[in-house]
Amino acid sequence: MLKLLAAGEFRELFAIRRCALAVCSILLSAFIGEVSKLAAQETGPSGRLIALPAPRQDGATSLERTLTERRSVRHFKDASLSLPEISQLLWAAQGVTERIEDAPSVWRGSEWKWMGGLRTAPSAGALYPLELYLVAGAVDELEPGVYRYVPLEHALEHVGDGDRRQTLADAALMQSSIVDAPAVFVITAVYERTAVKYGERAERYVHIEVGAAGENIWLQAEALELGSVFIGAFRDRDVQDVLGLPEDHQPLGIMPVGRKSEDWRERLWFRGGA
Ligand SMILES: Cc1cc2nc3c(=O)[nH]c(=O)nc-3n(C[C@H](O)[C@H](O)[C@H](O)COP(=O)(O)O)c2cc1C
């Protein structure tokens, strides 16, 4: 049959094939682009996203005042936090401050992730290894439970039911500030995301990033007239179990946040009250 085709017909056939391949590859890349953007929403097991109020990008307290006032606060009033306050704290830690529509997508083991934005905290190679969790105990408009922050959507994904503060405190050597606070932030990291590019250096980079994100939460809390403390003493495996974290989400810091108790200063650890 092929033998019967003239040279001109062959050229025509190849031209049609090339054209079909080009159309297919355009359609495929458009499809991958859409899939990547969907993956960027990062919906996990529950797939339920809770929209957060837009964060403020300005405030009345100066950075200098915030730096002067920041202290480790471990005692809180028995009062809830509002959803705008939670939104502001999450944004301070990992919020997207610059969207980049033509940013590349990277393969993250099980999904394509669109690297669509730069954030409040710096990240080595803009690889963003941190995953931020909220353990809500007393937050207005939010059921007690465990939530994961989705930066590109500025939303929360509900990943676990019930008030986990007591069991989280047990995993953190019974530190009462975790039970006392209406909300607790848990900073975790997926080392592999940074190791893909930086190898052994990744561990150092990830730890630097946790410090930056943690300080952002701390300063934002102070600017909102709230208090916080960075907790590094906990059993990693127990924290993962209590929160039901994926195996590769390594907990690196716990930050209770709440309204400072009247006597929080008198109860600072070096005054014998921690
Ligand atoms: C890496 C790190 C780990 C910490 N771990 C804990 C902790 O487990 N429990 C706690 O109550 N405070 C913890 N802190 C808070 C320190 O005790 C506190 O920063 C220090 O006493 C200085 O006080 P200041 O934060 O008020 O300036 C930690 C701080 C850092 C930076």
The ligand as an SDF file (V2000), in Angstrom:
LIG
                    3D

 31 33  0  0  0  0  0  0  0  0999 V2000
   14.8040   27.2450   69.0760 C   0  0  0  0  0  0  0  0  0  0  0  0
   14.0470   27.6760   70.3100 C   0  0  0  0  0  0  0  0  0  0  0  0
   13.4140   26.7270   71.1030 C   0  0  0  0  0  0  0  0  0  0  0  0
   12.6740   27.1090   72.2150 C   0  0  0  0  0  0  0  0  0  0  0  0
   11.9780   26.1580   72.9140 N   0  0  0  0  0  0  0  0  0  0  0  0
   11.1800   26.5500   73.9430 C   0  0  0  0  0  0  0  0  0  0  0  0
   10.3700   25.5960   74.6250 C   0  0  0  0  0  0  0  0  0  0  0  0
   10.3510   24.4130   74.3070 O   0  0  0  0  0  0  0  0  0  0  0  0
    9.5590   26.0390   75.6180 N   0  0  0  0  0  0  0  0  0  0  0  0
    9.5010   27.3750   75.9780 C   0  0  0  0  0  0  0  0  0  0  0  0
    8.7320   27.7080   76.8900 O   0  0  0  0  0  0  0  0  0  0  0  0
   10.2840   28.3050   75.3710 N   0  0  0  0  0  0  0  0  0  0  0  0
   11.1080   27.9130   74.3530 C   0  0  0  0  0  0  0  0  0  0  0  0
   11.8440   28.8520   73.6800 N   0  0  0  0  0  0  0  0  0  0  0  0
   11.7720   30.2860   74.0600 C   0  0  0  0  0  0  0  0  0  0  0  0
   13.0230   30.7410   74.8290 C   0  0  0  0  0  0  0  0  0  0  0  0
   13.0190   30.2000   76.1320 O   0  0  0  0  0  0  0  0  0  0  0  0
   13.0420   32.2820   74.8630 C   0  0  0  0  0  0  0  0  0  0  0  0
   13.1470   32.7950   73.5600 O   0  0  0  0  0  0  0  0  0  0  0  0
   14.1730   32.8270   75.7310 C   0  0  0  0  0  0  0  0  0  0  0  0
   13.9450   32.5320   77.0760 O   0  0  0  0  0  0  0  0  0  0  0  0
   14.3440   34.3370   75.5790 C   0  0  0  0  0  0  0  0  0  0  0  0
   13.1710   35.0240   75.9710 O   0  0  0  0  0  0  0  0  0  0  0  0
   12.3700   35.9780   74.9690 P   0  0  0  0  0  0  0  0  0  0  0  0
   11.8890   35.1410   73.8120 O   0  0  0  0  0  0  0  0  0  0  0  0
   11.2310   36.5380   75.7800 O   0  0  0  0  0  0  0  0  0  0  0  0
   13.2770   37.0640   74.4900 O   0  0  0  0  0  0  0  0  0  0  0  0
   12.6010   28.4800   72.5640 C   0  0  0  0  0  0  0  0  0  0  0  0
   13.2360   29.4280   71.7700 C   0  0  0  0  0  0  0  0  0  0  0  0
   13.9360   29.0450   70.6410 C   0  0  0  0  0  0  0  0  0  0  0  0
   14.5720   30.1030   69.7850 C   0  0  0  0  0  0  0  0  0  0  0  0
  1  2  1  0
  2  3  1  0
  2 30  2  0
  3  4  2  0
  4  5  1  0
  4 28  1  0
  5  6  2  0
  6  7  1  0
  6 13  1  0
  7  8  2  0
  7  9  1  0
  9 10  1  0
 10 11  2  0
 10 12  1  0
 12 13  2  0
 13 14  1  0
 14 15  1  0
 14 28  1  0
 15 16  1  0
 16 17  1  0
 16 18  1  0
 18 19  1  0
 18 20  1  0
 20 21  1  0
 20 22  1  0
 22 23  1  0
 23 24  1  0
 24 25  2  0
 24 26  1  0
 24 27  1  0
 28 29  2  0
 29 30  1  0
 30 31  1  0
M  END
$$$$
